[in-house]
Amino acid sequence: MPYEGAIFRPPSEANSLILQVTVGCSHNKCTFCSMYKEKSFRMKSKEEIFADIDTYTNDFYTKAFLADGDAMLLSTDLLIEIIRRVKSKMPKIKRIGIYAHANNLKTKSVEELKLLHSEGLNIIYVGIESGSDKILEKINKGITSSEMEKQLMKVSESGIKLSIMIISGLGGKELTHEHAIESAKLLSKVKPKFLSLLTLMLDEGTQFYNDVKENKIELLNPEEILLETKLMIENLELKNTIFRVNHASNYLSLEGVLNKDRERILEEIDTAVKDKDYIPEYFRRL
């Protein structure tokens, strides 16, 4: 498979054809992330992309995923051509997904997103990380919560399924309450089809890693992560959002439909922490 650098894709795209249409991340400034640090961002040309597509001759794939992190920056016309080429070469493909930084959604109108959906773009994955403006500023995400809400609502309006990722523990102990409550507020407004939580993992060489080592950020322990998750779920107002906490980084595997399965999920969290000696005083007061 033609690909520059390490491959990053959502867990649900494990069996998909991974087609690299951009290289790296155009923002590449988030303090916690090292995913694309070894790559210089560029958008592949139509000729490069088509040549990559044409290397696939088997009829195995039923899903395709457009990578790297900023594939949504490509023009709508080129994205349509890519989708059509993929479906022409591999007619068994029934679902096409893409990563998008929320800022990149500014380059697409609702009408353009609807057009992409009609051509076969089925799902957009957005790592919003947090709904807290304080945390978004600290991690240098490059966008505010209100602007993120505006862009995410466009996806929902277009008919494309929206999959959102939140990073548990991203605010550290100082902002754990803020992280849970503000993330719940944003999620309750945009009502994604899919919601997944990943637990913060320190990557050496990032600014976040250095801040932790210099005691500028105090990380949450596993029990505190679970209690942060509980607080967020308690404050969600969702309907038929598929919820998954099944990444390798997570301390406890959780799944269900929110808010239908909320009480069961909360009970599972309580069961996981009830025998622990340490429950943070802050959460006792909630």
C-alpha positions as CSV (number, residue, x, y, z in Angstrom):
1,M,0.0,0.0,0.0
2,P,1.5,3.4,-1.0
3,Y,1.9,5.5,2.2
4,E,4.2,8.1,3.6
5,G,5.1,7.7,7.3
6,A,3.1,6.0,10.0
7,I,-0.6,5.2,9.4
8,F,-3.2,6.6,11.8
9,R,-6.9,5.7,11.5
10,P,-9.9,5.3,13.7
11,P,-10.3,1.8,15.3
12,S,-13.5,1.2,13.3
13,E,-11.5,1.6,10.1
14,A,-9.2,-1.3,10.9
15,N,-10.4,-3.3,7.9
16,S,-10.7,-0.4,5.5
17,L,-8.7,0.5,2.5
18,I,-6.5,3.4,3.8
19,L,-6.0,5.9,1.0
20,Q,-3.5,8.7,1.8
21,V,-4.7,11.9,0.1
22,T,-2.9,14.4,2.3
23,V,0.3,13.9,4.2
24,G,0.5,14.9,7.9
25,C,-1.5,17.6,9.6
26,S,-1.8,21.3,8.5
27,H,-2.2,22.5,12.1
28,N,0.3,20.1,13.8
29,K,0.6,22.4,16.9
30,C,-1.5,20.5,19.6
31,T,0.7,20.3,22.7
32,F,-0.3,16.6,23.5
33,C,0.0,15.1,20.0
34,S,3.1,13.6,18.2
35,M,1.2,11.8,15.5
36,Y,2.4,13.8,12.5
37,K,5.5,15.4,13.8
38,E,7.8,13.5,11.4
39,K,5.8,14.7,8.4
40,S,5.7,18.0,6.6
41,F,2.1,18.7,5.6
42,R,1.2,18.6,1.9
43,M,-1.8,17.8,-0.2
44,K,-1.2,15.1,-2.8
45,S,-1.9,15.9,-6.4
46,K,-4.8,14.3,-8.3
47,E,-2.3,12.4,-10.3
48,E,-0.6,10.9,-7.2
49,I,-3.9,10.0,-5.6
50,F,-5.3,8.3,-8.7
51,A,-2.0,6.4,-9.2
52,D,-2.4,5.2,-5.6
53,I,-6.0,4.1,-6.2
54,D,-5.0,2.3,-9.3
55,T,-2.5,0.1,-7.5
56,Y,-5.5,-1.7,-5.8
57,T,-6.6,-4.5,-8.0
58,N,-8.4,-6.8,-5.5
59,D,-12.1,-6.7,-4.6
60,F,-11.7,-7.3,-0.9
61,Y,-12.5,-4.0,0.6
62,T,-16.0,-2.8,1.6
63,K,-14.9,0.4,3.3
64,A,-12.4,3.1,2.5
65,F,-10.8,5.8,4.7
66,L,-9.2,9.0,3.4
67,A,-6.1,9.9,5.4
68,D,-4.0,11.7,6.8
69,G,-5.3,14.2,9.4
70,D,-6.5,16.9,7.0
71,A,-8.1,15.2,4.0
72,M,-11.0,17.6,4.3
73,L,-8.8,20.4,3.1
74,L,-8.9,19.0,-0.5
75,S,-11.3,20.8,-2.7
76,T,-14.9,19.5,-2.9
77,D,-14.4,18.7,-6.6
78,L,-11.3,16.7,-6.0
79,L,-12.9,14.8,-3.2
80,I,-15.8,13.9,-5.4
81,E,-13.4,12.7,-8.1
82,I,-11.5,10.6,-5.5
83,I,-14.8,9.0,-4.2
84,R,-15.9,8.2,-7.7
85,R,-12.6,6.7,-8.7
86,V,-12.5,4.5,-5.5
87,K,-16.0,3.3,-6.1
88,S,-15.3,2.6,-9.8
89,K,-12.2,0.6,-9.1
90,M,-13.7,-1.2,-6.1
91,P,-17.5,-1.5,-6.4
92,K,-17.8,-3.5,-3.2
93,I,-16.9,-0.4,-1.2
94,K,-20.1,0.9,0.5
95,R,-18.7,3.3,3.1
96,I,-16.1,6.0,2.8
97,G,-14.8,7.9,5.9
98,I,-12.5,10.8,6.5
99,Y,-10.7,12.6,9.3
100,A,-11.3,16.4,9.7
101,H,-9.9,19.0,12.0
102,A,-12.9,21.2,13.0
103,N,-11.1,24.2,11.4
104,N,-11.0,22.4,8.1
105,L,-14.8,22.1,8.0
106,K,-14.8,25.9,7.5
107,T,-13.7,25.2,4.0
108,K,-16.9,23.3,3.2
109,S,-20.5,24.7,3.1
110,V,-23.4,22.6,4.2
111,E,-24.3,22.3,0.5
112,E,-20.8,21.0,-0.3
113,L,-21.1,18.5,2.5
114,K,-24.5,17.3,1.3
115,L,-23.0,16.9,-2.2
116,L,-20.1,14.8,-0.8
117,H,-22.6,12.7,1.1
118,S,-24.6,12.1,-2.0
119,E,-21.4,10.9,-3.7
120,G,-20.7,8.4,-1.0
121,L,-18.9,10.2,1.9
122,N,-20.6,8.5,4.9
123,I,-18.7,9.4,8.0
124,I,-16.5,12.2,9.3
125,Y,-14.3,11.7,12.4
126,V,-13.4,14.7,14.4
127,G,-11.1,14.8,17.4
128,I,-12.5,17.7,19.4
129,E,-10.5,16.6,22.4
130,S,-12.5,18.8,24.8
131,G,-15.5,21.2,25.0
132,S,-13.6,23.5,27.3
133,D,-12.2,26.7,25.9
134,K,-9.6,26.8,28.7
135,I,-8.3,23.3,27.7
136,L,-8.5,24.0,24.0
137,E,-6.4,27.1,24.5
138,K,-3.9,25.2,26.7
139,I,-3.4,22.4,24.2
140,N,-3.2,24.9,21.3
141,K,-6.1,23.3,19.4
142,G,-6.5,26.4,17.3
143,I,-10.3,26.7,17.6
144,T,-12.9,27.7,20.3
145,S,-15.7,25.5,21.5
146,S,-18.4,27.8,19.9
147,E,-16.7,27.7,16.6
148,M,-16.3,24.0,16.8
149,E,-20.0,23.7,17.5
150,K,-20.8,25.7,14.4
151,Q,-18.7,23.5,12.2
152,L,-19.9,20.2,13.7
153,M,-23.5,21.2,13.3
154,K,-22.9,21.6,9.5
155,V,-21.9,17.9,9.4
156,S,-25.0,16.8,11.1
157,E,-27.2,19.0,8.9
158,S,-25.6,17.4,5.8
159,G,-26.6,13.9,6.7
160,I,-23.0,12.6,7.0
161,K,-22.6,10.6,10.2
162,L,-20.5,12.5,12.8
163,S,-18.0,10.6,15.0
164,I,-16.5,12.6,17.8
165,M,-13.5,11.8,20.0
166,I,-12.8,13.2,23.5
167,I,-9.5,12.7,25.4
168,S,-10.1,11.7,29.0
169,G,-7.8,13.4,31.5
170,L,-6.7,16.1,29.1
171,G,-7.3,18.9,31.6
172,G,-5.3,17.2,34.3
173,K,-6.5,17.5,37.9
174,E,-6.9,21.2,37.8
175,L,-9.5,21.2,35.0
176,T,-11.1,17.7,35.3
177,H,-14.5,19.1,36.3
178,E,-14.3,21.8,33.6
179,H,-13.4,19.1,31.0
180,A,-16.3,16.8,31.9
181,I,-19.0,19.5,32.1
182,E,-18.0,21.6,29.1
183,S,-17.5,18.6,26.9
184,A,-20.9,17.3,27.9
185,K,-22.4,20.7,27.0
186,L,-20.9,20.7,23.5
187,L,-21.7,17.1,22.9
188,S,-25.3,17.6,24.0
189,K,-25.7,20.4,21.4
190,V,-24.1,18.7,18.4
191,K,-25.5,15.2,19.2
192,P,-23.0,13.0,17.2
193,K,-23.9,9.6,15.9
194,F,-20.8,8.2,17.5
195,L,-18.9,9.2,20.6
196,S,-15.6,7.6,21.7
197,L,-13.3,8.4,24.6
198,L,-9.6,7.9,24.5
199,T,-7.4,8.3,27.6
200,L,-4.6,10.7,27.5
201,M,-1.3,9.1,26.7
202,L,2.0,11.0,27.1
203,D,4.1,11.2,24.1
204,E,7.8,12.0,24.8
205,G,8.9,15.1,22.9
206,T,5.6,17.0,23.1
207,Q,5.1,20.1,25.1
208,F,2.4,18.4,27.2
209,Y,4.9,15.7,28.2
210,N,7.4,18.4,29.2
211,D,4.8,20.2,31.2
212,V,3.9,17.1,33.2
213,K,7.6,16.4,33.9
214,E,8.0,20.0,35.1
215,N,5.0,19.5,37.4
216,K,3.0,22.2,35.5
217,I,0.2,19.6,34.9
218,E,-0.9,16.9,37.4
219,L,-2.2,13.8,35.7
220,L,-5.3,12.0,36.8
221,N,-5.0,8.4,38.1
222,P,-7.2,5.6,36.7
223,E,-9.9,6.1,39.4
224,E,-10.0,9.9,38.7
225,I,-10.3,9.2,34.9
226,L,-13.3,7.0,35.6
227,L,-14.9,9.6,37.8
228,E,-14.4,12.2,35.2
229,T,-16.0,10.0,32.7
230,K,-18.9,9.4,35.0
231,L,-19.4,13.2,35.5
232,M,-19.5,13.8,31.8
233,I,-22.0,11.0,31.1
234,E,-24.2,12.2,33.9
235,N,-24.5,15.6,32.2
236,L,-25.0,14.4,28.6
237,E,-28.3,15.0,26.9
238,L,-28.2,12.7,23.9
239,K,-30.5,10.5,21.9
240,N,-29.3,7.4,20.0
241,T,-25.6,8.3,20.2
242,I,-23.5,5.1,19.9
243,F,-20.9,5.3,22.8
244,R,-17.7,3.4,22.8
245,V,-14.8,3.4,25.2
246,N,-12.7,0.5,23.8
247,H,-9.4,2.0,22.8
248,A,-6.2,0.4,24.1
249,S,-5.6,3.5,26.2
250,N,-8.8,3.1,28.2
251,Y,-8.8,1.7,31.8
252,L,-12.4,0.3,31.5
253,S,-14.2,-0.9,28.4
254,L,-17.7,0.7,28.1
255,E,-20.3,0.6,25.4
256,G,-23.9,1.4,24.8
257,V,-26.4,3.9,23.4
258,L,-26.7,7.3,25.1
259,N,-28.8,8.2,26.9
260,K,-30.7,4.9,26.7
261,D,-28.0,2.9,28.4
262,R,-26.7,5.7,30.7
263,E,-27.7,4.2,34.0
264,R,-26.2,0.8,33.2
265,I,-22.9,2.5,32.1
266,L,-22.8,4.6,35.3
267,E,-23.3,1.4,37.3
268,E,-20.4,-0.3,35.5
269,I,-18.2,2.7,36.4
270,D,-19.4,2.6,40.0
271,T,-18.6,-1.1,40.2
272,A,-15.1,-0.5,38.9
273,V,-14.3,2.2,41.5
274,K,-16.3,1.2,44.6
275,D,-13.6,-1.1,46.1
276,K,-10.8,1.5,45.6
277,D,-9.4,3.1,48.7
278,Y,-8.8,6.4,47.0
279,I,-11.6,8.6,45.7
280,P,-10.7,12.2,45.2
281,E,-12.2,14.6,47.7
282,Y,-13.4,16.8,44.9
283,F,-15.6,14.1,43.5
284,R,-17.0,13.3,46.9
285,R,-18.4,16.8,47.0
286,L,-20.2,16.6,43.7
